[in-house]
């Protein structure tokens, strides 16, 4: 036994040396990503189809934008709007039926039974308890399992209404996460007078900020006195529609289910008012959304406000093979690409960006298990015509110089258009590297191996000396 003590002690020291740096790396700035598909599924829109024709027109717009959920007023059996709901249901959309004050819950539930599996949720009238609505749903076997929104006993999720009054999404007090139940944001009022260009920046930021906090966020469809929405009064797409549609197209993951990973990262530089949201797709690619949360509109004076860009550095604990930057307001093609810095054995672990009040998506491409760079997927087809006319962001990578920004947003070039038409590349399961065996952890494993070899030789030498001493 005494002969084994040096060997056991040395082994313990080597294991501590191996695990110590790895544990420290995991604790430093690690974030659990949100599944990109879950974010896409969290986006909904408020609409009021008056008949079947209006319902089909709205369904077509939502399908083009990649929106799967719509909140509509519940209709009675003799209401012409019920035909509009059938049109939305026939298009494969999931419906949240809001029961308005004065409507008989039993009659609304009976009429909704004809919509079948398209009914995802029922919402009690504002300020009313959900128990009567729950009893009406339980009495109808065709609607068992439907989510009930409201307050009090019988409600599955609470409802929250956000009234921004012209303020930026992050400029007011937090109104989510009371802790009593899961939350759904059923209405978002940007405020009367907010320009379409400002709404195109506020809405994507709001949706990303709510991801993980609210099960779903319903934004306004046609807008009105409470502020702009995704569609104009005539049903035409607004700039906000185009921006949200591109954001969802870039993050769409095809309904794939998986458990998101962790990623060690931190932001350096001018990070004041910079917000971010980390997402991941099933192919192992991380998507980091970044934006400056400052007001772009002054509701008191009715003037737009210029928000200057800020130089931010994304520092990664786990180096990546490359990265691409997208700005959904400008299109679905990458605005800038990043590759490994020159030099053998070096990887991309720092990326310099100019972050503005527009949402910027940074796609991080991990190395494959064999060490090779992954195959980047083609950008999705443009879901809606691009209409912005503003300055493009300047983006620079580690060891790279930012290209000068043009005065106006140019139309996609021939290369981008061709890329948008390509089919998406098949995800390679080997493209997801084991995050625990890169960077500082690999160095600690090497040190531990050397220590173990040294301990083994020392134990062997000590045992031979004892043997010769006794004989």
N, C-alpha and C positions, 0 to 999 in steps of 0.2 A: 504493500500500500504506500509506504513512504516514497518508493520509486515512482509512483504515478502522480504524486502531488505536483511536481514541477510541470508535468505535461498537462494536468487538468487546469492549473492556474494559468498557464500560457494560453491554453485553448479559450478559457473564459475571457482573458484580456483581448484576444484576437476577435472573438465574437462581439465584444463591446465596441471595439474599434470599427467593426463592420457595420453594426446596427446604429451606432451613435450618429454618424453623419447622415445616414439615410433617414432616421427619425427627425433630425433637425431640418432636412430639406423638405419633408412632408409637411411640417408645421409652418413653414415660412411662406405665407401668402397663397396657400392652396385654396382653390375654389372648386366646388362641385358644379358641373355644368348643368344647364337645363336642356332637356332634349329639344332639338330644333322642331321636330314634328309636334311636340306638345305645345310649343309656342304658337305654331301655325294654327293648331286646333283651338287656341284660346281666343282667337279673333272672331268677333261677330259684328253684325250690323242691324240697326233698327230700321224697319220698313213698314209701309202701310199699303199693301196692294188692295185696290178697290174692286178688282174683278180679275178674271182669268187672264186676259190679255196683258194687264199690268203685271200680274204675277210672273208670267213667262218672260216678259222683258226684264224684270228685275232679276230673275233666276239666271238669265244669260249673262248679265253684268257680274253677278256674284261668282259664277263659274269662271269667267275670264280672270277675275281677281284672285281666285284661289280661296275664297271665303266659304266656309262650310256651314256656318251657323247664322240664323237670322231670328231676330226677336220681332214678333208681330202681335197685334191685338187679337185676342181670341174672338172668334166669330160664332154667332148663333146659327141654328139650322136654316133659318130663312134669310140670313145676311148674305148679300151678293159677294162680300169679301171672302166668304168661305171658298168660292171658286178660285180666288187668287191664292189662298193657302194650299189648295189642292195642286195648283200649278207649281208652287215652290216645293211641295212634297214630291211631286212627280219628277222634279229635277234632281232629287237626291239630297236636298238640303235638310238639315236638322232644325226643328222649329222650337222656339221658346214662346209659348202662348201666354201673353199677359192678359189676365182677366181684369177688366176695367171696373171701376166702382159702379154699383147698381146692376151688374150682370149676375144672373143666377149661376153659381158655380156648377150645379148639376146639368143645366142646359148647355153650358160651354163645354163641359167634359163629354157630354153625349155627342155633340157636334164634332168634337175633335177626334172621337173614336174612328171616324171615317178616314182620317189621315194616316192611320196605321202607325208603323214604326218610325215615321218621320217626326213624331212628337217626342222631343227629348226632355222638355221641361214645361211645367205649368207655374205661373207666377201669380201669387195672391195680389189683390188690389193694394195700392200704396197705403201703408198705415194699418192694414187689416191683418188679423192673424191667419195663419195658413191652415188651421185645423179643419174648417168647413170644406176647403178645397181638397185636402187630403182624404176626407171621408168620401167625397164624390168620386175621387179617383179610385179608391179601394173598392167602391161599388161597381166599377166597370172593369171586368177582367181583361179587356183589350188594351188597357193602359197601365197595367201593373209594371212597376219598376221605373215609372216616369219620375224624374226629379221634381221636387216641389220647392219653390223659392218663396221667401217671405219671412215672417217673424213668428216667434212663439212655437209651441208644440206643433209637430207635424211638418215643420220646415226642414229641408235638407241643407239648404244654403241660404245665407243672408243676402239681401240685395243692397247695393250701394249706388247712389247717384252722385256723380261728380259734376259740380258747377264751377268751372274755372273762371268765368267772368272776364275772359280776355287775358288771364295770367298764363304763364308757361306752366306745363304740367308739374314741374318740380318746385314751383315758387310758392305754393300754398302748403298748409299743414297736411300731413299724411292722414288719409281717411280710410285706409284699408287695414285689415288685420286686427279686428277687435278681439279675436280669439274664441268667440262663442261658437262659431261654425265656419265652414268654408264660405268664401265670399264670391259673389258675381257682381261685376259692375254692369248694371243694366242700362244706364244712360250716361252719356258724356256730353255736356254742353260747353263748347269752347267759348261762347260769348258772342253777342251781336256785334257785327262790324269787323270781326277778325278776317283779314284778307285770306284768299285761297292759298297764297304762297306761304303764309305763316302757318296755316292749318296743315299744309303738307309737311311741315317740320314738327309741329306739336303732336300730331296723331301717332306717327311711328314711335316717337320718344315715349309717349304715354303707354302704348301697347307693350313696348319692351320693358319699361319700368314696372308694369303690372304683372309681367310674367313671373310665375312662382308665388305671387301674392294673391292673385284672383284666379279662380277657375276659368273665368271668361270675362272679356271686356267687350261690350257692345257699343260701337260708335254710331254716330248719326248717319243715316242713309242720304236723304235729300236735304237735310239741314233746314234752315228757316230762321225764325226770330231768335233762336238760341245759338245761332252760329252756323258756319258752313259744315257740310258733310262730305261724303264720298261722291255724291252725285249732285248735279245741278237741278234746278226746278224742272227742267225738261228731261231729266234722266241721263243727261250726258255726263261722262266721267270728268271729275275735277283733277287738279294737280295732286291733291291728297289721295285720290283713288289710284292714280298711276304710281305714286310713291309707295303706298301700302301694297299694291299688287306686285310691284317689283321686289319689295322686301319679302313677301311671302313666297314668291317664285324662287328666290335665292335660298331660302331656308326650308323649302318643302322637302320632306324626307319620305314621301310615299307611304305614310301610315305605318312605318316600321317601328317596332317596339324594342327597346333595349334600355339597359341601365347606364346612364351617362357616367363618364369618368371624371376624375379630378385633374386639374392642371395648375401647376405652380406658376404664378405670374404676379407682377406688380407694375404699377404705373409710376413713371418718374417724369421730371420736368415740370411744366406749367400745368398742374393737375387741378387747379382751383375750379370748382363747378363742373369738372369732367365726370360724367357718369358712364358706367359700362354694364354690360350683361354678357355673360359667357354662355354659349350654346354649343351643342355637339350633335353631329349627325351619326347615323349608325355605321358609316364607313370610317369613323375615327377622326374625321376632320373637325377641328374646333372652329367656331365662328365667334369672334369677339366684336360685339357692337359697342361703339364709342360715340359719345356726343357731348357737347357743352350745353348744360342746362341753364340757359339764361334767356330772359324775355326777348322775343323778336317783335313785340308789339306793345305799345303803351295805350291801354284802354282809356286813360284819362284824356290824352291829347289826340287819340286816333291816328298815331303815326307809327310807321314801322321803325324798328330799331336795328342798327347794324351790330352784329355780334362778331368781334374779331376772332380769328383762328388762334389756337394755342398749340405750341410745340410740345408734344407728349412722346415719351419713349416707353414702349412695351418691352419689359424685361421678362424673359422666360426662364424658369428653372430647368425645363426640359427643352433643349434645342430642337428645332424643326428643320426639315429639308427646304422649306420655302414658305412663302406667304403671298396672298393676293388681297388687294384692297378694292372694295366695291362701295359705291355711293348710290343707293337705290333711287334717290331723287333724280339722278342723271341717267340711269340705265342699268342693265343687268350685266354688262361687260365689265371686266376688271379695269380700274383706273390706273393701277400700278401693280407690278409683280416684283417679288423679292426672291433671290436665290442665295445659296451658300456664299459667304464671303470668300475671297480668294485665299488659298493656303491649304495645305494638306491637313486633314484632321479637324478643321474648323467647321462649326455649324452655326446656323442662324439663331441667336438667342437674344438679340436686341433689334428692335424695329422702331425707327423714328417716323412719326406721323404729324401732320397738321390736322387737329381735330376742330371742327366747327359746330354750329348748331344743327347742321345736317347729320343724320345718322350715317356713320361710316362702319361698314362690315369688314373685318379683317379675318380672312380665311387662313388658318394655320395648317400646313400640310405636314403631317408627321412622317418620319422615315419608316420604311417597311422593315419587317423583321430581319431581312437579309442586309439591311443597311442602305438599300437603294432608295432613291427618291420616289415618291408615289406618283401615280398618273393623275393629273388634275382633271376634274370633270369639266365638261363644256358648260358655259353659262347657259341658263334657261332662255327660251324664246321670250322676246319682249312681250309682256302681257298687255301693254297699253301704249298708245302713242306718247312719246316723250315731249313735254312742253316747257320744261324749265329753261330760263335764259339768265343764268347767273354764273358767277365765277366758280371754276372747278377747284377742288381742294388740292393743295400741294402736299405730296406724300413722298417721303424719302426713307430708304432702308439703310441698315447699318453699312456704312462704307459707300453709300450711294448719294447722288445729288438729285434734288427734286427738279423735275422738269418745270419750265415756266407755265403758269396757268393761263388759259385763254380768257378773253374778256367775256365771252358767252359760251354756253354749253353747246358744243358742236354736235351734229348728228353722228350716230355711230359710223365708224369707217368701215371699209370693205372687209377688213380682217375680222372686226367684231361681228358684223352681220353674218359672215360665213360661220363663225364659231357658234353664234346663237342658233344656227340651223343644224348643227351637228347633234346626233343623238348623245345623250349623257353616257359617259363611260361607266362600265360595270364596276361596282365597288369590289376591290380586291380585299378579301378577308385578311390577307397578310399585311395589309397597309396599316394595321393598328399595332404599333410597336409596344413591347412591355415597358411602361413608363418607369418602372422601378429599376431598370438596368441601363440607365443613361446618365450622362453628366457626372455629378459629384458621387453618385452611388457607385458607378463603375470604378472610380478611383479608390473608394473605400474598400470595395471587394478585392482589388489588387493588393492594397496594403495588408488586408487581412490574410490573404494567401501567403504573402511573404512572411508575415509573423508566424503563421502556422508552420511553415517550413522551418523557420528558425527554431521554434519551440521543439519540433520533432528532432532536429539534429542535436539540440542541447540535451534533451532527455536521453537520446541514444548515447551521447558521449558520457553523461553522468552514470548511466547504467554500466557501461564498459569499465569506467574507473572503479566502481564498486566491485565489479567482478574480479578485476586484476588485484585489487587491494586484499580481497578475501583469499585469493589463491596465490 
